């Protein structure tokens, strides 16, 4: 209604003074365009005269010059807007870089602590593995005799509170390893003692057998020498020899039974030692599996926190991008930067009815 009250000459003066006005005011543009159009339609060309033909060319030039003035003003307006946008983008880049560096600096104590914590946990695990290896007869990946293994566990491996949450696991592993080495050492010493005793019994039996063989041979020779003269005594000697042979057989059977008993006792000791070792290994596996499960749960919690933080950061960047594009569109439409920013924030806050931003 206001533009309809403006006189045509005033509209022309307004557009000539500020060509941008028709780019930002659709009503003013329609009024101005209709005014120019009416001039063109009201003009009556006369191609018969040179002056009339010049008037036609002059009118067309006037319309083209008006178009060029408005288009140049719009181009200048776009250039100014782009310069502002470029300046804002440059400042945004600087803000992102500065605040990313500041965030990294703020997180540096935690990052350094996480690296130290990772190194500490690895040291504690390697410490426990060394204890377990010692319980399996190894030091530094090489096999060692029992006395050295016992000295390593009892004197060189010292468990302190520096192991933190791994202290209890280390103490359990140390106790199990010590029990395994002691049990294996005792079994080894018992087997060695049984072997020596068995060899002694075997040597004694062999000596008795040699003596018996020599005695029997002597009796046989004596009996052969007196066979013809002492027939009756030979029969008595034969009977006595048979009796002694029975006694010898009984003694041999008793000796073999003693050997079998010793062997059975050795096998029993070995079975008990093996059962103790198996129980100790099962307990060690249970403790180790529990520690590994707790470590997996801790790592999963850390990874879940990182994913959630990354999702929140991505959402913030996405919302910032959408709001920035909306603000740029408002600036492109003619609003200044501060007004555009307030409009976008009001839309996001739900303060403008029926208008929303889709993220």
ABEGO torsion letter per residue (X at the ends): XAAAABBAAAAAAAAAABAAAAAABAAAAAAAAAAAAAAAAABBBBAABAAAAAAAAAAAAAAAAAAAAAAAAAAAAAAAAAAAAAAAAAAAAAAAAAAAAAAAAAAAAAAAAAAAAAAAAAAAAAAAAAAAAAAAGBBGGBBBBAAAAAAAAAAABBBBAAAEAAAAAAAAAAAAAAAAAAAAAAAAAAAAAAAAAAAAAAAAAAAAAAAAAAAAAAAAAAAAAAAAABAAAAAAAAAAAAAAAAAAAAAAAAAAAAAAAAAAAAAAAAAAAAAAAAAAAAAAAAAAAAAAAAAAAAAAAAAAAAAAAAAAAAAAAAAAAAAAAAAAAAAAAGBBAAAAAAAAAAAAAGABBGBBBBX
